[in-house]
Amino acid sequence: MKVVVLAGPESSGKSWLAAQLHAHFGGLMVGEYVRYFIDQHQRDTTLADIPAIAEGQLAWEDAARAKCPALLILDTHLLTNKLWSQTLFGDYPGWLDDELLARHYDLHLLLSPEDVEWSADGQRCQPELADRRAFFQASLEWMQEHRQPRVVIGGDWEQRRQAAFAAVTQLLKP
């Protein structure tokens, strides 16, 4: 099983690209639990919600891993939960670090905030490019520090799709 994670700031195309990869390569795709959580609770999240959100994301990921697909595409993972918690609340549950590093990810597709417009969807809260750049930089620094395999994806939507397809094609080569 190969596991690909889409990472980076909001409105950089993670969900769109995850769906594109899934449609092209097959496998299983795991969505973003926090969106489900917000839809269910109909309120802003708090620091106290982060453990439940992270546990929900892990449960979805682990259920997909248990099916042992040839390709598992994750729209997000605990790094996003950690960074959002730090961004919004100045803190995060420390156990996220251990859980994040306990799982193997074959490839992170780290999406740049550059060259694509931010779009509001009722759950997004970083319309300023500088804020999204900071989130991208924090993601990159974590991946570098922990020696995580990654490809930075940028450009317009078609360039992003082509770069992601090329990276996943390379990953899946026998």
C-alpha positions as CSV (number, residue, x, y, z in Angstrom):
1,M,0.0,0.0,0.0
2,K,1.2,3.5,-0.9
3,V,0.0,6.4,1.1
4,V,-0.2,9.9,-0.4
5,V,-1.1,12.9,1.8
6,L,-2.2,16.3,0.5
7,A,-0.9,19.0,2.7
8,G,-0.7,22.8,2.9
9,P,-2.8,25.8,3.5
10,E,-6.5,26.2,2.9
11,S,-7.8,27.0,-0.6
12,S,-4.7,25.5,-2.3
13,G,-6.6,22.7,-3.9
14,K,-6.1,19.7,-1.6
15,S,-9.6,18.3,-1.8
16,W,-9.9,19.0,-5.5
17,L,-6.6,17.4,-6.2
18,A,-7.3,14.4,-3.9
19,A,-10.5,13.8,-5.9
20,Q,-8.6,14.2,-9.2
21,L,-6.0,11.6,-8.0
22,H,-8.7,9.2,-6.8
23,A,-10.6,9.4,-10.1
24,H,-7.4,8.8,-12.1
25,F,-5.5,6.3,-10.0
26,G,-8.2,4.6,-8.0
27,G,-7.5,3.3,-4.5
28,L,-9.3,4.8,-1.5
29,M,-9.6,8.5,-0.6
30,V,-10.1,9.8,3.0
31,G,-11.6,13.2,3.4
32,E,-11.1,15.9,6.0
33,Y,-12.8,15.0,9.3
34,V,-12.9,18.6,10.6
35,R,-15.3,19.5,7.8
36,Y,-17.6,16.7,9.0
37,F,-17.2,17.8,12.6
38,I,-18.1,21.5,11.8
39,D,-21.1,20.4,9.8
40,Q,-22.3,18.2,12.6
41,H,-21.8,20.8,15.4
42,Q,-22.7,24.0,13.5
43,R,-20.3,26.2,15.5
44,D,-16.7,27.4,15.6
45,T,-14.3,24.9,16.9
46,T,-12.3,25.4,20.1
47,L,-9.1,24.1,21.5
48,A,-11.1,21.5,23.5
49,D,-12.5,20.2,20.2
50,I,-9.0,19.4,18.7
51,P,-8.7,15.9,20.3
52,A,-12.0,14.8,19.0
53,I,-11.2,16.2,15.5
54,A,-7.8,14.5,15.5
55,E,-9.2,11.2,16.8
56,G,-11.9,11.3,14.1
57,Q,-9.3,11.9,11.4
58,L,-7.2,9.0,12.7
59,A,-10.2,6.7,12.8
60,W,-11.1,7.5,9.2
61,E,-7.4,7.0,8.2
62,D,-7.0,3.8,10.1
63,A,-10.3,2.3,8.7
64,A,-9.0,3.0,5.2
65,R,-5.6,1.5,6.0
66,A,-7.2,-1.6,7.3
67,K,-8.7,-2.2,3.8
68,C,-5.1,-2.3,2.4
69,P,-5.8,-0.5,-0.8
70,A,-2.9,-0.3,-3.3
71,L,-3.2,3.5,-3.0
72,L,-4.5,5.5,-0.1
73,I,-5.1,9.2,-0.7
74,L,-5.5,11.4,2.3
75,D,-7.0,14.8,1.8
76,T,-5.2,15.8,5.1
77,H,-3.6,14.3,8.2
78,L,-2.7,15.3,11.7
79,L,-0.1,17.8,10.7
80,T,-3.0,20.0,9.5
81,N,-4.8,19.5,12.8
82,K,-1.7,20.5,14.7
83,L,-0.9,23.6,12.7
84,W,-4.5,24.8,12.7
85,S,-4.7,24.3,16.4
86,Q,-1.5,26.3,16.9
87,T,-2.7,29.0,14.4
88,L,-6.2,29.4,16.0
89,F,-5.5,28.7,19.6
90,G,-1.8,29.0,20.2
91,D,-1.5,25.4,21.4
92,Y,-2.2,21.8,20.4
93,P,-2.5,18.5,22.2
94,G,1.0,17.1,22.5
95,W,0.0,13.6,21.6
96,L,-0.6,14.7,18.0
97,D,3.2,14.6,17.4
98,D,3.6,11.0,18.5
99,E,0.5,9.9,16.5
100,L,1.6,11.7,13.4
101,L,5.1,10.2,13.4
102,A,3.8,6.7,14.3
103,R,2.3,6.4,10.8
104,H,4.1,5.9,7.5
105,Y,3.4,8.2,4.6
106,D,5.0,7.5,1.3
107,L,4.6,10.9,-0.2
108,H,3.3,14.3,0.9
109,L,2.1,16.6,-1.9
110,L,2.6,20.0,-0.3
111,L,0.5,22.6,-2.1
112,S,1.7,26.1,-2.3
113,P,-0.8,29.0,-1.8
114,E,0.8,30.9,-4.7
115,D,-0.9,31.3,-8.1
116,V,-4.4,30.2,-7.0
117,E,-7.2,32.4,-5.5
118,W,-8.5,32.0,-2.1
119,S,-12.2,31.1,-2.1
120,A,-14.6,31.3,0.9
121,D,-16.6,28.2,1.7
122,G,-18.0,29.0,5.1
123,Q,-15.3,27.2,6.9
124,R,-12.1,28.9,5.7
125,C,-10.6,31.7,7.6
126,Q,-7.3,32.7,6.0
127,P,-8.1,35.0,3.1
128,E,-4.7,36.8,3.4
129,L,-1.9,35.3,1.3
130,A,0.7,36.0,4.0
131,D,-1.2,33.8,6.4
132,R,-1.4,31.0,3.9
133,R,2.3,31.4,3.1
134,A,3.1,31.1,6.9
135,F,1.0,27.9,7.1
136,F,2.8,26.5,4.0
137,Q,6.2,27.3,5.5
138,A,5.3,25.7,8.8
139,S,4.2,22.5,6.9
140,L,7.4,22.5,4.9
141,E,9.6,23.0,8.0
142,W,7.9,20.1,9.8
143,M,8.3,17.8,6.8
144,Q,12.0,18.8,6.5
145,E,12.6,18.3,10.2
146,H,11.1,14.9,10.2
147,R,12.5,13.9,6.8
148,Q,9.1,13.3,5.2
149,P,9.1,12.5,1.5
150,R,7.5,15.5,-0.3
151,V,6.9,17.2,-3.6
152,V,5.9,20.9,-3.5
153,I,3.0,21.5,-5.9
154,G,2.4,24.9,-7.3
155,G,1.2,26.8,-10.4
156,D,-2.2,27.1,-11.8
157,W,-4.8,24.3,-11.4
158,E,-3.7,22.4,-14.5
159,Q,0.0,22.6,-13.5
160,R,-0.9,21.3,-10.0
161,R,-2.8,18.4,-11.5
162,Q,0.0,17.5,-13.9
163,A,2.7,17.8,-11.1
164,A,0.6,15.7,-8.7
165,F,-0.1,13.0,-11.4
166,A,3.6,12.8,-12.2
167,A,4.6,12.5,-8.6
168,V,2.0,9.7,-7.9
169,T,2.9,7.9,-11.2
170,Q,6.6,7.9,-10.0
171,L,5.6,6.6,-6.6
172,L,3.5,3.8,-8.1
173,K,6.2,2.5,-10.5
174,P,7.2,-1.0,-9.7
